[in-house]
Structures are given as structure tokens and as C-alpha cells.
């Protein structure tokens, strides 16, 4: 039948579900680590996948989809952060002082680090997330964010130095 | 990679979204383009009745409150109108009764 011929191929349908299953943790985590808000991150991730569904025809390969999803998740998270002015909600003073020094791999240290990252400025915060969550190298981060490589490296160095200093002040320095 | 970078990798490890995320996306696709979701495959087809999003919950609560207020207001208004009408009928009976008494007294005078 002619109608059947006009239907989009079944492969596209399977691809969307597969892509979502494969990348939902990446998209959600970029938004969650950037916005430090679970509900907001979920809304952003939902919008990103809605956008993917709309633009599925233009996606050429799984690698292209992964790149597209990461780029859009980054952009949407930055936009949402600016729109809602989330950053001031996690002031440095709000980061809990640990009663006992946290050990490496300790969930308490992880939470302190996530909160400290949430206090960083927009650009360094996203650079840190892409470096340590997504394991991207500085060149890839530079291309994704559209900023010079030197700026990416500078953000990484300064942010690491700042984190070390803040952790040392809390008795969580190098071991 | 030093200890801090190791800790950062661990702290910023990917996390799965809350349960039901795929269903909510399927629902959002349905809302955005009715019919398109069915072409998108298993997400829409395996979707069960999903709990509405927080924004939708707020709108539903506001709509429910508005409906309750409207119904309550309607019932209250009708009750008030009933009371007023009853008073008016009673007053009309009193006036009519008074005039009948007066007429009756007048006719009695004339007949005597």
C-alpha cells in the first residue's frame, strides 16, 4: 500500500528509544551536576530528548547523536542556569564543614566536591563537568563550548587550585 | 591523575535519571506532536499512565481548586437567592393579606 511506503522506516523508531536508553544518564548528569537540582535537571533532560525526537531526521549516526545530545544538554543547562539564577542558591558558606575528615571515595567527600563545584562560575563549572564527568580532553571541551583551548586549560587549572585550597581549609587536603 | 582528580571523577560520575523518565519523555512527545510518538516506537507503546509532572500537578491542583470554588460559589449563591425569594414571597403574602383584611372591613362597613 502507498501509505505504508510513506511511513518513516521502523529503524528510526528503534533508534530513538535506543539512543535515549544509552544517553539518558549522560544528559541528566550534565544538567544535574551543573544545576545541582534534580527536578530541574530532569526537566532539562526531557527537553533535550524532545529536541532529539524533533530533529531525528537530521541525525546521521549514533556518534552524531551522542555529540548532538551532549552539546544540547550543555547549552540547555547553561540557559536554564542563567534563566533561573540557580548559582547563588549554593553559596560557599552552605557547603557543610565535615565533622570528621572524609576519606577518599567517601560519599561525604563526593557531596562536598559536588557542592564546591556548584559554587564555581558558569564556564569553569561546565568545563569541570565535561572534563571529569564526560572524560573529555581540553581540546574536545574547547570545541564543544566554542571557547579557546587556553581558556579551557586555564579554567581547569584555576578550578582545581581553588578546590584544593577550599578542601585544605576544611582539613581535606592532599593525603 | 592525582587524588583530587580521581575524587572528582568519582563525585561527578554519571547518574541515571529518576524512574519513569522515559515514560515522561514519551508523554511529552505525545503532547508535542500527537501521533508522532507512535512512530517513535517502543517508548510510547510501552508507556503506562504516568504520574503528571510537577508543573502539571500544580496546574491540576489550581484547576481543581477553581472548580471547587466555582461549584461552592454557585451552590451558595443559589441558596442565598432562595432565602431572598422566600422573604419576598412572605412579604408579598403579608401585604396581600393586609389589603384583603382592609377590603373585607370596608365591604363590611358598606353592607351595614
Contacts between the chains, C-beta under 8 A, distances in Angstrom:
chain1	res1	chain2	res2	distance
A	7	B	39	7.3
A	8	B	39	5.7
A	10	B	41	7.5
A	12	B	39	7.6
A	12	B	40	7.9
A	12	B	41	7.9
A	13	B	39	6.0
A	13	B	40	5.4
A	13	B	41	3.0
A	13	B	42	7.4
A	14	B	41	5.6
A	14	B	42	7.4
A	16	B	40	5.0
A	16	B	41	6.1
A	16	B	43	7.0
A	17	B	22	7.9
A	17	B	40	7.4
A	17	B	41	5.1
A	17	B	42	4.7
A	17	B	43	5.2
A	20	B	22	6.2
A	20	B	25	6.6
A	20	B	43	6.9
A	21	B	22	7.4
A	24	B	16	7.0
A	24	B	17	5.5
A	24	B	21	6.2
A	24	B	22	7.2
A	25	B	14	4.3
A	25	B	15	6.4
A	25	B	16	5.0
A	25	B	17	7.2
A	26	B	14	5.9
A	28	B	14	8.0
A	28	B	15	6.6
A	28	B	16	7.0
A	28	B	17	4.0
A	28	B	21	7.3
A	29	B	12	7.6
A	29	B	13	7.8
A	29	B	14	4.4
A	29	B	15	5.1
A	32	B	15	6.3
A	33	B	12	5.5
A	38	B	18	7.1
A	39	B	54	6.2
A	41	B	17	7.7
A	42	B	17	5.8
A	42	B	18	6.3
A	42	B	21	6.7
A	42	B	24	7.8
A	43	B	53	7.7
A	45	B	17	5.9
A	45	B	21	7.1
A	46	B	21	7.5
A	46	B	24	6.1
A	46	B	25	5.4
A	46	B	28	5.6
A	49	B	25	4.8
A	50	B	25	6.8
A	50	B	28	5.3
A	50	B	29	6.3
A	50	B	32	6.1
A	53	B	29	5.3
A	53	B	32	7.9
A	53	B	36	7.5
A	53	B	40	6.0
A	54	B	32	7.7
A	54	B	33	8.0
A	56	B	40	7.9
A	104	B	3	6.2
A	104	B	6	7.3
A	104	B	7	6.3
A	105	B	7	7.5
A	105	B	10	6.2
A	109	B	7	6.1
A	109	B	11	7.4
A	110	B	7	7.2
A	110	B	10	6.1
A	110	B	11	3.9
A	111	B	11	7.7
A	113	B	7	6.0
A	113	B	8	6.1
A	113	B	11	4.1
A	113	B	12	7.8
A	114	B	11	5.4
A	114	B	12	7.2
A	117	B	8	7.9
A	117	B	11	7.8
A	117	B	12	7.4
A	128	B	8	7.1
A	128	B	12	7.6
A	129	B	12	6.2
A	132	B	5	7.0
A	132	B	8	4.2
A	132	B	9	5.1
A	132	B	11	7.7
A	132	B	12	4.5
A	133	B	9	8.0
A	133	B	12	4.0
A	133	B	13	7.1
A	133	B	14	6.4
A	135	B	9	7.6
A	160	B	4	6.5
A	160	B	5	7.5
A	163	B	4	6.5
A	163	B	8	7.8
A	164	B	4	6.1
A	167	B	4	7.4
A	174	B	2	7.8
A	174	B	3	6.6
A	174	B	4	7.6
A	175	B	3	6.5
